[in-house]
Amino acid sequence: MAKYKLEYVWLDGSEPTQQMRCKTKVVDSTKFKKKLKDCPMWSFDGSSTNQAKGNSSDCLLKPVRLFPDPSRTNSFLVICEVLNADGTPHVSNGRATIDDDDNDFWFGFEQEYVLWDISHHTPLGFPAQGYFPAPQGPYYCSVGAEYATGREIVEEHMDYCIEAGLNIEGINAEVMKGQWEYQIFAKGAKEAGDQVWAARFLLEKVAEKYGVRINLHPKPVHGDWNGSGMHANFSNTALRTAGKKKVYDEICQKFGDKKRIKQAIAVYGAYNGERLTGKHETQSINKFSYGISDRGASIRIPIATVENKWKGWLEDRRPASNADPYKVASSIISTVKGN
């Protein structure tokens, strides 16, 4: 009888940055027909993941999305929400807070990350700790061993994403040496978040084989080096069909409300103040601005939107690389809707 490996993946309760956890269930082919509905609810010890106390430690795993797992044979990734023992969403469950049941919101996340040498504790390609390579400038979209490091990891990850059915739209070397980016687009906030987490999981799996860590800290190297973000491109029907600059101004101004700024920054990633300094293509964490083609603004209005007669999308440049895409999407939707 054939067997399938179901890799259940969920987010733990670690603070200030949640981590991925996973465990494998082996099932008979008679019970699993490669459909989400065939994935049973499961449980885990929440006292070991900062999600429950030891005297009442069971938490539930609710399967919400299924992807083929190209990292091993006869395997699937089961993206899960964490529930309390009574079936209610756990406080760590950001996916359950998203108000987008009609999938009107579309998201494109630009996930930046740094390949981290765990021997030197530096970005891959940097000399030993305490020394630096040539200043940034030649590394962005670079080619050649002197500038681009870890390409074998990046290429293998891209292939995995494509084989898993993720809508990865591109990759590129970023501004700092050892820093890369991939882009994920999906229609529906939950679907976008599911795909980003699946892509992050697959990246970790690839990097494991090379003995490299994926560093999502928003400012992994202090000094005159770019930080890492997860720019959130988003649209809804109003933005995609607006046809007027006024609609874009009104929505951008909603994000500038002091209460909304505080709510957003709270879920846009830990240590983000180290990245949002007003330098290195960022706006200061203490300021808000928006503008056309302005990569130093909090919200950028892409020139493609303007040229398309104000029918397009916006880019929130504030989310950090370690932010939870579910929580980022939930905050953006809440702001646009005025909830």
C-alpha positions, 0 to 999 in steps of 0.5 A: 500500500502506498504512503504519503508524507503530510508535512503540517506547518504552523506558526508558533507563539514566539515573541517578538517574531513567530517561527515556523514549526512542522511535523510529519504525518504518514497516511495511506493512499486509501485515505489521502486522495491529494485533497485538502479535505483528506487532511485530518485535524491534528494536535501538538504540544503547545507548551513547547511552542509558547502557545499553551501551559504544561497543564493544558498543552494541547493545541489543534492544527486546522489544515487550510491549504495544501501544496505539493512538497518538492523537497521530498518524494510522495509528500505534501505541505499542509499549511495550518491555522492554530486553534485552541482546544475548544476550536477557537482561533489561538491568539497567535493565529494571524490568518484568522483575523483577515477580513477578505472572504470575497478575495477582493484584495490582491497582494504581491509580497516582495520578500527580502532575506539574507543568506547567513553564514552560521560559521562566521555569523555574517552574510554569505560572502562577507569576510570573517566577523568584523570585516566587510566587503566592498561597499554596496553598489555592485551587488544589486541584480549582480552576476559573478562570483565576486558579487553574487553569493548563494545563487545555487540556494536561490535557484533551487528554491525558485524551482521548488516554488514553481513545482509546488504550484506557488505563484512566484513571480521573480527573484533577484540579488538585492543591494547588500551582498548575500541579500536576495529577494523573491516575489509572491503574488496571489488573489485573496489575502489568505491565499497570499499569506499561505503562499508566502509561508510555504515559500519561506518554509521551502527556502529554509529546507533548501538552505538546511542542505547547504548549512546556511541560515535564512536571516529575516532580521530587518537590519542584519548588518548595522552601518551603511547597508540596506535592511531587509523588507517585505514590501506589500503591494496591494489592490482591491476593486476600488484601486484597480478601477479608480480612474482618479487620483483622488481615490488614491489620495483618499486611501493613502491618507487613511494610512496616515492616520496616527492610530492607523500608523501605530496599529500597522507598525505593531504588526509590521515586524520586530526591530523594524525601527532599525531599518526604517530610519529615513535612509537606505530607501526607507521613510523614518518609522516616526514619519508617514508620507506617500508619493509617486515612484518615491521609494523613500516614502511609507506608501509608494504609488507605482508609476505604472498605476499613474500611466494606467490612468490611475487604475492599479495598486499601492505599495506599502514599503514599511513591512519588515522582512520578518513580518507575518504576511497574514497580519500585514494583510489584515492591517492593510485591509482594515485600514482601507475598509475603515474598520 
